[in-house]
């Protein structure tokens, strides 16, 4: 029987497309446990991330602020010391804030040194971990090349694999993300033609079950009257590449269960320079090949199916332990995956496959009973989750800092006077070789998306034309109207919206509007008298310290 949310479980999958859930209409992939959550909660069908790249998107999820505000625009860009995060907001209202999984956050080491914050202090550790207290952190990408590891942190998952008898320095790759070829050699999941192979790891020892077990350990440890209310961020690496799955998931899907590729040769005609450059990168060219795409998508679907099965395991445990009665559950992704659609691979640009993500909110509160099993088509941004968590925890949203808006009214069937008319996403590709190939300086290698329920507009810095899609007449996003003379007024409208957004108050974060209003006129009562010709122009109380004989003190 539903009760009241005391805790929040914030589940994120990495690179999970919005349309690869059966409740979202996928014709072959079965996700009964994600559907189960949607049937007892609200599924938001128009949720957009604030950047279609892991690090920047996650920093927006964790701060409730646009990438334009927090500045961590790319993987490996540090989140500035001083940016308030989910942990700061939740602790302020009396909730602990824990991490189980990955954040992709890079600490601002230079800023910490400047302020004398030691990484092993409580404050320093939280600043280093994106505001979370860490139950277990594993960012899940332990790639290893001639210049060392992609991630220079520590992998608890690798330590676990070693303890289970998987030998070597990096069993994450050698077993969990590689198969065995016909000559008994390692077949890396980084090589896309290996995607249909069976990963060389026992399924219970693969990444998703391992992290689910850590989440169950967290739940079991944080129960009973001695446990404070908590928010737990359970953050999975899968179904992110390397695209390779353990048995039995490696060959569950294939053949006629692969959705036909979503692309059109017209997209390549007179293509926008940035879009054209991305279609020519290695991952896009590889996924334009039918055989590669089918192998990759078979593995991708298998990984999602495994994620769903493990979600079922987690939900069953929560039901058995009573946690479904007092825990809000939010399920989402940090971005999507092109999978060859639009002649593209990976993520990065702003087609729906990349920038739109699943979002499901289950609220045990009885106020949410009227919306259970519903679909909300409001324009939602990923930054709305922080505001939602703060309000669900009983706090007031600090809207001079948090730029998102609470989704609780939608979840609890409350009327809203107004909602946003458009959503924003940004992409800084200055680190990418594509920026160099286009001859762009780092400051010009940026894209901004403005989208409403009909139009999707993309502004490109660097003197290039814009892109525009009519989602009503062209839901496939095949026809770029960025140069169409008949749509000049639409482009003007979108530029006005972009300008309106750019002029928002985003950096005045140390004073709220209420505090500012309370400060008005207070300087007069502290002796600042400006513009008075003589004592008759001022209330006598305000200049009481300035009249009479000198040297009489403060009495």
C-alpha positions as a printed NumPy array, in Angstrom:
array([[  0.   ,   0.   ,   0.   ],
       [  1.577,   3.335,  -0.986],
       [  2.601,   5.634,   1.848],
       [  4.743,   8.768,   1.866],
       [  8.172,   9.207,   0.286],
       [ 10.865,   9.275,   2.935],
       [ 13.696,   8.23 ,   0.617],
       [ 14.568,   8.728,  -3.065],
       [ 16.196,   6.174,  -5.376],
       [ 17.58 ,   7.991,  -8.425],
       [ 18.409,   5.391, -11.111],
       [ 20.373,   6.381, -14.204],
       [ 21.414,   4.183, -17.115],
       [ 24.113,   5.426, -19.453],
       [ 23.278,   5.861, -23.133],
       [ 19.747,   4.379, -22.902],
       [ 17.558,   5.603, -25.76 ],
       [ 14.087,   6.888, -24.948],
       [ 12.456,   4.526, -27.464],
       [ 14.226,   1.315, -26.387],
       [ 11.626,   0.506, -23.729],
       [  8.584,  -1.599, -24.474],
       [  6.364,   0.921, -22.651],
       [  7.686,   3.569, -25.071],
       [  6.702,   1.471, -28.065],
       [  9.701,  -0.654, -29.   ],
       [  8.201,  -3.504, -31.031],
       [ 10.583,  -6.284, -29.967],
       [ 12.535,  -5.363, -26.827],
       [ 10.737,  -6.4  , -23.659],
       [ 11.329,  -4.287, -20.542],
       [  8.599,  -5.476, -18.148],
       [ 10.22 ,  -3.982, -15.068],
       [ 10.689,  -0.515, -16.504],
       [  7.085,  -0.881, -17.687],
       [  6.125,  -1.963, -14.166],
       [  7.565,   1.272, -12.815],
       [  5.732,   3.278, -15.485],
       [  2.456,   1.526, -14.646],
       [  2.727,   2.668, -11.04 ],
       [  4.13 ,   6.122, -11.794],
       [  4.271,   8.763, -14.514],
       [  6.253,   8.407, -17.736],
       [  7.411,  11.706, -19.211],
       [  7.508,  11.43 , -22.995],
       [  9.354,  14.692, -23.748],
       [ 12.368,  14.793, -21.441],
       [ 15.482,  16.431, -22.905],
       [ 18.995,  16.453, -21.478],
       [ 20.913,  19.705, -21.238],
       [ 23.848,  18.312, -23.2  ],
       [ 24.088,  15.103, -25.266],
       [ 27.444,  14.067, -23.82 ],
       [ 27.998,  12.082, -20.6  ],
       [ 29.937,  14.492, -18.389],
       [ 28.125,  17.705, -19.252],
       [ 24.716,  16.042, -19.051],
       [ 25.423,  14.481, -15.679],
       [ 26.731,  17.717, -14.202],
       [ 23.407,  19.309, -15.189],
       [ 21.524,  16.43 , -13.535],
       [ 23.623,  16.846, -10.377],
       [ 23.499,  20.662, -10.127],
       [ 20.067,  21.41 , -11.571],
       [ 21.78 ,  23.965, -13.799],
       [ 22.434,  24.358, -17.509],
       [ 25.908,  23.538, -18.835],
       [ 26.081,  27.232, -19.733],
       [ 25.913,  27.912, -15.97 ],
       [ 28.046,  25.179, -14.391],
       [ 30.707,  25.21 , -17.122],
       [ 31.638,  21.499, -17.14 ],
       [ 30.891,  21.249, -20.849],
       [ 32.777,  18.069, -21.776],
       [ 33.947,  14.779, -20.311],
       [ 36.865,  15.474, -18.025],
       [ 36.076,  19.186, -17.57 ],
       [ 36.127,  19.752, -13.792],
       [ 33.008,  20.936, -12.019],
       [ 34.01 ,  24.228, -10.421],
       [ 34.492,  24.33 ,  -6.67 ],
       [ 31.556,  26.293,  -5.353],
       [ 28.908,  24.794,  -7.621],
       [ 26.185,  23.47 ,  -5.34 ],
       [ 25.177,  19.909,  -6.117],
       [ 22.384,  17.529,  -5.274],
       [ 24.161,  16.505,  -2.068],
       [ 24.343,  20.103,  -0.862],
       [ 20.645,  20.678,  -1.493],
       [ 19.485,  17.418,   0.055],
       [ 21.636,  17.661,   3.185],
       [ 20.286,  21.136,   3.786],
       [ 16.807,  19.643,   4.15 ],
       [ 17.965,  16.754,   6.336],
       [ 18.537,  13.97 ,   3.795],
       [ 21.735,  12.026,   3.243],
       [ 22.908,  11.772,  -0.361],
       [ 24.716,   8.624,  -1.506],
       [ 26.329,   7.325,  -4.686],
       [ 26.245,   3.736,  -5.912],
       [ 27.905,   3.65 ,  -9.345],
       [ 29.273,   6.295, -11.669],
       [ 29.167,  10.088, -11.976],
       [ 31.756,  10.853, -14.708],
       [ 32.619,  13.855, -12.523],
       [ 36.122,  15.305, -12.535],
       [ 37.075,  17.236,  -9.408],
       [ 38.382,  20.794,  -9.617],
       [ 41.735,  19.888,  -8.086],
       [ 43.252,  23.321,  -8.695],
       [ 40.271,  25.034,  -7.071],
       [ 40.501,  22.71 ,  -4.086],
       [ 44.211,  23.463,  -3.674],
       [ 43.513,  27.178,  -3.847],
       [ 40.961,  26.912,  -1.053],
       [ 42.976,  24.456,   1.044],
       [ 40.417,  21.648,   0.736],
       [ 41.986,  18.277,   1.431],
       [ 40.466,  15.439,  -0.616],
       [ 40.383,  13.167,   2.427],
       [ 38.42 ,  15.627,   4.583],
       [ 34.621,  15.288,   4.741],
       [ 34.061,  18.497,   2.782],
       [ 36.921,  17.786,   0.38 ],
       [ 35.677,  14.263,  -0.292],
       [ 32.198,  15.522,  -1.084],
       [ 33.548,  18.242,  -3.365],
       [ 35.656,  15.576,  -5.087],
       [ 32.661,  13.261,  -5.516],
       [ 30.115,  15.686,  -6.967],
       [ 28.539,  16.221,  -3.558],
       [ 27.798,  12.575,  -2.852],
       [ 28.864,  10.403,   0.023],
       [ 30.251,   7.329,  -1.705],
       [ 28.911,   3.871,  -0.934],
       [ 30.728,   2.635,  -4.021],
       [ 31.96 ,   4.605,  -7.025],
       [ 33.004,   2.972, -10.259],
       [ 32.821,   5.087, -13.403],
       [ 32.832,   1.957, -15.518],
       [ 35.194,   2.874, -18.369],
       [ 38.529,   1.223, -17.674],
       [ 39.891,   1.503, -21.203],
       [ 43.681,   1.134, -21.38 ],
       [ 45.954,   2.394, -24.142],
       [ 49.59 ,   3.376, -24.8  ],
       [ 49.231,   6.507, -22.671],
       [ 47.586,   4.747, -19.75 ],
       [ 44.041,   4.359, -18.492],
       [ 41.148,   6.491, -19.69 ],
       [ 40.135,   6.874, -16.025],
       [ 42.902,   7.324, -13.476],
       [ 40.737,   6.408, -10.497],
       [ 40.284,   3.089,  -8.747],
       [ 37.929,   0.367,  -9.981],
       [ 36.104,  -1.535,  -7.238],
       [ 34.619,  -3.657, -10.019],
       [ 38.078,  -4.748, -11.182],
       [ 38.919,  -5.626,  -7.587],
       [ 35.735,  -7.671,  -7.382],
       [ 36.576,  -9.551, -10.587],
       [ 40.059, -10.319,  -9.288],
       [ 38.528, -11.664,  -6.089],
       [ 36.331, -13.973,  -8.198],
       [ 39.341, -15.424, -10.012],
       [ 39.423, -13.276, -13.154],
       [ 43.121, -12.698, -13.6  ],
       [ 45.076,  -9.699, -14.8  ],
       [ 45.374,  -5.977, -14.277],
       [ 42.179,  -5.045, -16.117],
       [ 39.573,  -7.819, -16.065],
       [ 36.911,  -5.167, -16.772],
       [ 38.117,  -5.272, -20.355],
       [ 39.66 ,  -8.711, -20.686],
       [ 36.599, -10.592, -19.413],
       [ 33.542,  -8.389, -18.836],
       [ 33.939,  -6.424, -22.082],
       [ 35.62 ,  -8.94 , -24.367],
       [ 34.799, -12.341, -25.793],
       [ 36.944, -15.194, -27.053],
       [ 37.58 , -15.71 , -30.765],
       [ 37.934, -18.954, -32.698],
       [ 41.653, -19.113, -31.853],
       [ 40.993, -18.649, -28.116],
       [ 42.271, -15.097, -28.234],
       [ 40.622, -12.108, -26.638],
       [ 37.961, -10.46 , -28.839],
       [ 37.598,  -6.908, -27.565],
       [ 34.166,  -5.34 , -27.325],
       [ 35.731,  -2.127, -28.593],
       [ 35.899,  -3.791, -32.028],
       [ 32.322,  -3.58 , -33.281],
       [ 32.365,  -6.813, -35.266],
       [ 32.784,  -8.604, -31.92 ],
       [ 29.523,  -7.194, -30.578],
       [ 27.591, -10.428, -31.161],
       [ 30.092, -12.531, -29.206],
       [ 29.463, -13.75 , -25.686],
       [ 31.366, -11.703, -23.094],
       [ 33.908, -13.859, -21.292],
       [ 32.358, -13.379, -17.839],
       [ 29.759, -15.255, -15.855],
       [ 26.515, -13.303, -16.044],
       [ 26.212, -12.764, -12.242],
       [ 29.729, -11.303, -12.302],
       [ 29.033,  -8.827, -15.114],
       [ 28.718,  -5.112, -14.434],
       [ 24.974,  -4.642, -14.101],
       [ 24.335,  -7.485, -11.604],
       [ 27.437,  -6.49 ,  -9.635],
       [ 26.166,  -2.923,  -9.195],
       [ 22.639,  -4.112,  -8.418],
       [ 24.087,  -6.227,  -5.617],
       [ 25.849,  -3.148,  -4.234],
       [ 22.54 ,  -1.261,  -4.346],
       [ 20.793,  -4.027,  -2.415],
       [ 23.608,  -3.894,   0.146],
       [ 23.009,  -0.162,   0.464],
       [ 19.273,  -0.648,   0.986],
       [ 19.822,  -3.324,   3.598],
       [ 22.281,  -1.124,   5.472],
       [ 20.057,   1.969,   5.426],
       [ 16.863,   0.68 ,   7.013],
       [ 15.201,   1.068,  10.368],
       [ 14.719,   3.94 ,  12.742],
       [ 18.415,   4.809,  12.986],
       [ 18.737,   5.552,   9.274],
       [ 18.242,   9.147,   8.175],
       [ 16.109,   9.816,   5.084],
       [ 18.315,   9.387,   2.049],
       [ 18.677,   9.952,  -1.656],
       [ 20.669,   7.191,  -3.364],
       [ 21.954,   7.738,  -6.883],
       [ 22.208,   4.289,  -8.474],
       [ 24.123,   4.919, -11.668],
       [ 24.819,   2.128, -14.191],
       [ 27.362,   2.193, -17.02 ],
       [ 25.289,  -0.027, -19.302],
       [ 24.014,  -0.13 , -22.008],
       [ 26.914,   2.214, -22.878],
       [ 29.628,   0.738, -25.116],
       [ 31.696,  -1.435, -25.333],
       [ 28.802,  -3.198, -27.043],
       [ 29.143,  -6.765, -25.798],
       [ 26.881,  -8.733, -23.451],
       [ 27.258, -11.87 , -21.327],
       [ 25.276, -15.023, -22.039],
       [ 22.36 , -15.451, -22.326],
       [ 21.863, -11.8  , -23.314],
       [ 24.4  , -11.768, -26.153],
       [ 22.1  , -13.56 , -28.615],
       [ 18.604, -12.843, -27.291],
       [ 17.887, -10.418, -30.137],
       [ 18.841, -10.238, -33.761],
       [ 17.666, -10.693, -37.322],
       [ 14.169,  -9.342, -37.858],
       [ 14.058,  -7.933, -34.29 ],
       [ 16.354,  -5.078, -35.291],
       [ 14.322,  -1.931, -35.962],
       [ 15.04 ,  -0.637, -39.5  ],
       [ 17.594,   2.122, -39.686],
       [ 16.146,   5.622, -39.454],
       [ 17.879,   7.74 , -42.098],
       [ 17.423,   9.277, -45.532],
       [ 19.866,  10.152, -48.308],
       [ 18.267,  13.6  , -48.428],
       [ 19.896,  14.352, -45.079],
       [ 23.31 ,  14.28 , -46.745],
       [ 22.384,  16.746, -49.494],
       [ 23.495,  20.311, -48.763],
       [ 24.121,  19.151, -45.195],
       [ 25.044,  21.54 , -42.436],
       [ 28.863,  21.532, -42.074],
       [ 28.814,  20.322, -38.455],
       [ 26.301,  17.568, -39.11 ],
       [ 28.195,  16.507, -42.255],
       [ 31.463,  16.325, -40.298],
       [ 29.908,  14.08 , -37.665],
       [ 28.559,  11.701, -40.307],
       [ 32.149,  11.194, -41.495],
       [ 33.666,  10.272, -38.129],
       [ 34.732,   6.632, -37.568],
       [ 31.812,   5.514, -35.378],
       [ 29.262,   7.008, -37.792],
       [ 30.886,   5.392, -40.814],
       [ 31.044,   2.029, -39.048],
       [ 27.388,   2.126, -37.967],
       [ 26.332,   3.039, -41.481],
       [ 27.238,  -0.556, -42.409],
       [ 24.317,  -2.952, -42.072],
       [ 26.291,  -5.85 , -40.61 ],
       [ 27.979,  -3.685, -37.972],
       [ 24.746,  -1.983, -37.017],
       [ 22.87 ,  -5.253, -36.579],
       [ 25.58 ,  -6.765, -34.384],
       [ 25.805,  -3.634, -32.256],
       [ 22.049,  -3.295, -31.798],
       [ 21.702,  -6.981, -30.895],
       [ 24.21 ,  -6.445, -28.073],
       [ 22.654,  -3.101, -27.1  ],
       [ 19.229,  -4.707, -26.769],
       [ 20.685,  -7.561, -24.752],
       [ 22.362,  -5.144, -22.375],
       [ 19.074,  -3.276, -21.902],
       [ 17.256,  -6.536, -21.255],
       [ 19.822,  -7.371, -18.594],
       [ 19.356,  -3.908, -17.069],
       [ 15.616,  -4.518, -16.947],
       [ 15.998,  -7.955, -15.364],
       [ 18.256,  -6.49 , -12.698],
       [ 15.755,  -3.691, -12.112],
       [ 13.185,  -6.422, -11.464],
       [ 15.535,  -8.017,  -8.96 ],
       [ 15.925,  -4.66 ,  -7.204],
       [ 12.194,  -3.855,  -7.2  ],
       [ 11.375,  -7.313,  -5.832],
       [ 13.82 ,  -6.732,  -2.982],
       [ 12.308,  -3.319,  -2.276],
       [  8.808,  -4.755,  -2.204],
       [  9.838,  -7.568,   0.14 ],
       [ 11.569,  -5.125,   2.499],
       [  8.823,  -2.478,   2.422],
       [ 10.92 ,   0.114,   0.616],
       [  8.36 ,   0.603,  -2.172],
       [  6.082,   2.162,   0.435],
       [  8.457,   4.94 ,   1.472],
       [ 10.806,   5.443,  -1.503],
       [ 10.326,   7.61 ,  -4.57 ],
       [ 11.992,   6.019,  -7.617],
       [ 13.176,   8.071, -10.587],
       [ 14.536,   6.284, -13.667],
       [ 16.284,   8.05 , -16.52 ],
       [ 19.369,   8.195, -18.771],
       [ 22.076,  10.775, -19.415],
       [ 21.577,  10.726, -23.221],
       [ 20.646,   8.384, -26.051],
       [ 22.52 ,   6.57 , -28.846],
       [ 22.186,   7.1  , -32.592],
       [ 22.902,   3.455, -33.488],
       [ 23.304,   4.423, -37.155],
       [ 20.17 ,   6.564, -37.375],
       [ 20.661,   9.812, -39.328],
       [ 23.988,   8.364, -40.607],
       [ 25.43 ,   8.844, -37.111],
       [ 26.885,   6.817, -34.271],
       [ 27.283,   7.588, -30.58 ],
       [ 25.38 ,  10.693, -29.373],
       [ 26.536,  14.345, -29.575],
       [ 23.942,  16.063, -31.802],
       [ 20.305,  16.952, -31.205],
       [ 18.099,  14.443, -33.007],
       [ 15.556,  12.763, -30.732],
       [ 17.598,   9.55 , -30.616],
       [ 20.409,  11.434, -28.896],
       [ 18.952,  14.268, -26.825],
       [ 15.624,  12.84 , -25.631],
       [ 15.741,  10.355, -22.741],
       [ 13.355,   8.165, -20.78 ],
       [ 12.067,   9.581, -17.496],
       [  9.773,   7.661, -15.159],
       [  8.813,   8.83 , -11.673],
       [  7.173,   6.542,  -9.136],
       [  5.897,   8.369,  -6.062],
       [  4.465,   6.271,  -3.199],
       [  2.56 ,   9.27 ,  -1.862],
       [ -1.218,   8.864,  -1.963],
       [ -1.423,  12.246,  -3.679],
       [  0.076,  10.528,  -6.736],
       [ -2.661,   7.876,  -6.972],
       [ -4.614,   9.812,  -9.622],
       [ -1.694,   9.855, -12.082],
       [ -0.447,   6.264, -11.811],
       [  0.155,   4.718, -15.22 ],
       [ -0.183,   8.04 , -17.035],
       [  2.   ,   9.653, -19.687],
       [  2.909,  13.337, -19.423],
       [  3.89 ,  15.153, -22.626],
       [  5.018,  18.41 , -21.001],
       [  8.388,  19.754, -22.104],
       [ 10.764,  18.534, -19.4  ],
       [ 14.468,  19.178, -18.888],
       [ 16.864,  16.945, -16.996],
       [ 17.619,  19.795, -14.582],
       [ 14.057,  19.435, -13.302],
       [ 15.06 ,  16.362, -11.307],
       [ 17.005,  18.335,  -8.665],
       [ 14.047,  20.645,  -8.034],
       [ 11.765,  17.599,  -7.864],
       [ 13.985,  15.894,  -5.293],
       [ 14.196,  19.001,  -3.103],
       [ 10.425,  19.461,  -3.096],
       [  9.814,  15.741,  -2.53 ],
       [ 12.153,  15.95 ,   0.457],
       [ 10.062,  18.732,   1.965],
       [ 12.322,  21.633,   1.02 ],
       [ 11.801,  24.879,  -0.834],
       [ 13.537,  24.934,  -4.224],
       [ 16.312,  27.581,  -4.217],
       [ 15.369,  28.888,  -7.642],
       [ 18.14 ,  31.507,  -7.668],
       [ 20.511,  28.52 ,  -7.917],
       [ 18.513,  25.583,  -9.323],
       [ 17.365,  26.401, -12.841],
       [ 14.997,  23.45 , -13.245],
       [ 11.41 ,  23.238, -11.999],
       [  9.811,  20.582,  -9.821],
       [  7.831,  17.882, -11.598],
       [  5.824,  16.981,  -8.488],
       [  2.72 ,  18.859,  -9.703],
       [  2.582,  16.549, -12.734],
       [  3.178,  13.489, -10.562],
       [  0.552,  14.47 ,  -8.008],
       [ -2.058,  15.813, -10.396],
       [ -1.759,  19.453,  -9.335],
       [ -2.692,  22.33 , -11.629],
       [  0.078,  24.629, -12.831],
       [ -0.413,  28.27 , -13.77 ],
       [  2.301,  28.028, -16.417],
       [  5.048,  25.786, -17.742],
       [  7.948,  26.257, -20.1  ],
       [  7.336,  26.767, -23.816],
       [ 10.675,  25.408, -24.965],
       [ 13.694,  23.376, -23.849],
       [ 17.407,  24.054, -24.222],
       [ 20.362,  21.769, -24.844],
       [ 23.995,  22.654, -25.546],
       [ 26.958,  20.879, -27.045],
       [ 30.552,  22.048, -26.776],
       [ 32.618,  19.947, -29.2  ],
       [ 35.799,  22.013, -28.898],
       [ 37.851,  18.99 , -27.768],
       [ 36.694,  16.918, -30.727],
       [ 38.888,  16.472, -33.825],
       [ 35.817,  17.611, -35.754],
       [ 36.313,  21.153, -34.424],
       [ 39.884,  21.129, -35.712],
       [ 38.723,  19.719, -39.046],
       [ 36.262,  22.589, -39.421],
       [ 38.961,  25.12 , -38.53 ],
       [ 37.078,  26.318, -35.446],
       [ 38.577,  27.876, -32.35 ],
       [ 37.525,  26.299, -29.037],
       [ 35.162,  29.204, -28.371],
       [ 33.369,  28.737, -31.684],
       [ 32.89 ,  24.957, -31.509],
       [ 29.516,  25.147, -29.779],
       [ 25.932,  24.294, -30.635],
       [ 22.69 ,  25.379, -28.94 ],
       [ 19.334,  23.647, -29.382],
       [ 15.987,  25.326, -28.764],
       [ 12.995,  23.001, -29.151],
       [  9.268,  23.148, -28.521],
       [  6.604,  20.602, -29.383],
       [  6.719,  21.516, -33.069],
       [ 10.059,  23.101, -33.913],
       [ 13.64 ,  22.085, -33.231],
       [ 16.227,  24.776, -33.913],
       [ 20.02 ,  24.569, -33.652],
       [ 22.318,  27.571, -33.588],
       [ 25.969,  26.958, -34.524],
       [ 28.687,  29.353, -33.413],
       [ 31.517,  30.092, -35.837],
       [ 29.515,  31.965, -38.466],
       [ 27.613,  28.912, -39.766],
       [ 23.946,  28.799, -40.621],
       [ 21.36 ,  27.404, -38.249],
       [ 19.428,  24.125, -38.514],
       [ 15.636,  23.809, -38.208],
       [ 13.245,  20.84 , -38.202],
       [  9.451,  20.812, -38.266],
       [  8.56 ,  17.963, -35.906],
       [  4.905,  18.14 , -36.932],
       [  5.312,  17.615, -40.67 ],
       [  8.719,  15.91 , -40.433],
       [  8.813,  13.852, -37.204],
       [ 11.684,  11.844, -38.724],
       [ 13.899,  14.965, -38.691],
       [ 15.064,  14.358, -42.234],
       [ 14.481,  17.842, -43.73 ],
       [ 16.684,  20.662, -42.507],
       [ 14.854,  23.987, -42.983],
       [ 17.765,  26.077, -41.774],
       [ 18.051,  27.907, -45.113],
       [ 14.413,  27.772, -46.21 ],
       [ 13.189,  31.326, -46.921],
       [  9.629,  30.375, -45.943],
       [ 10.694,  29.652, -42.366],
       [ 12.596,  32.85 , -41.599],
       [ 10.004,  33.921, -39.029],
       [ 10.308,  30.62 , -37.198],
       [ 14.077,  30.997, -37.053],
       [ 13.641,  34.568, -35.778],
       [ 11.296,  33.292, -33.047],
       [ 13.8  ,  30.665, -32.01 ],
       [ 16.637,  33.19 , -31.931],
       [ 14.497,  35.4  , -29.704],
       [ 13.979,  32.45 , -27.371],
       [ 17.695,  31.677, -27.361],
       [ 18.412,  35.298, -26.501],
       [ 15.782,  35.263, -23.76 ],
       [ 17.379,  32.16 , -22.278],
       [ 20.894,  33.646, -22.537],
       [ 19.713,  36.727, -20.617],
       [ 18.388,  34.684, -17.7  ],
       [ 19.74 ,  35.414, -14.231],
       [ 22.059,  32.428, -13.841],
       [ 25.087,  33.573, -11.853],
       [ 23.534,  35.585,  -9.01 ],
       [ 23.478,  32.525,  -6.791],
       [ 24.446,  33.944,  -3.385],
       [ 21.223,  35.921,  -2.845],
       [ 17.658,  34.795,  -3.494],
       [ 15.002,  37.171,  -4.791],
       [ 13.369,  37.203,  -1.337],
       [ 16.671,  38.152,   0.265],
       [ 17.21 ,  40.912,  -2.299],
       [ 13.751,  42.358,  -1.707],
       [ 14.365,  42.282,   2.051],
       [ 17.627,  44.226,   1.55 ],
       [ 15.946,  47.142,  -0.242],
       [ 16.38 ,  50.4  ,   1.631],
       [ 18.263,  48.83 ,   4.54 ],
       [ 21.417,  50.878,   3.944],
       [ 19.535,  54.034,   5.024],
       [ 19.015,  52.5  ,   8.442],
       [ 22.764,  51.917,   8.659],
       [ 23.723,  55.514,   8.158],
       [ 23.966,  55.888,   4.377],
       [ 22.234,  59.207,   3.63 ],
       [ 22.396,  60.205,  -0.022],
       [ 20.791,  63.171,  -1.766],
       [ 19.558,  65.012,   1.328],
       [ 19.832,  68.833,   1.005],
       [ 19.482,  69.305,   4.768],
       [ 18.069,  67.544,   7.83 ],
       [ 14.507,  68.354,   6.872],
       [ 14.734,  66.067,   3.833],
       [ 15.333,  62.945,   5.941],
       [ 13.412,  61.067,   8.593],
       [ 14.907,  62.219,  11.875],
       [ 15.434,  58.651,  13.088],
       [ 17.74 ,  57.946,  10.152],
       [ 20.118,  60.803,  11.036],
       [ 19.854,  60.614,  14.814],
       [ 23.552,  59.676,  14.981],
       [ 24.489,  62.693,  12.855],
       [ 22.997,  65.533,  14.906],
       [ 23.948,  67.08 ,  18.243],
       [ 27.352,  67.748,  19.716],
       [ 30.37 ,  65.853,  18.347],
       [ 31.985,  63.039,  20.212],
       [ 28.872,  61.94 ,  22.104],
       [ 29.442,  58.263,  21.196],
       [ 26.922,  55.732,  20.046],
       [ 24.351,  56.291,  22.831]])
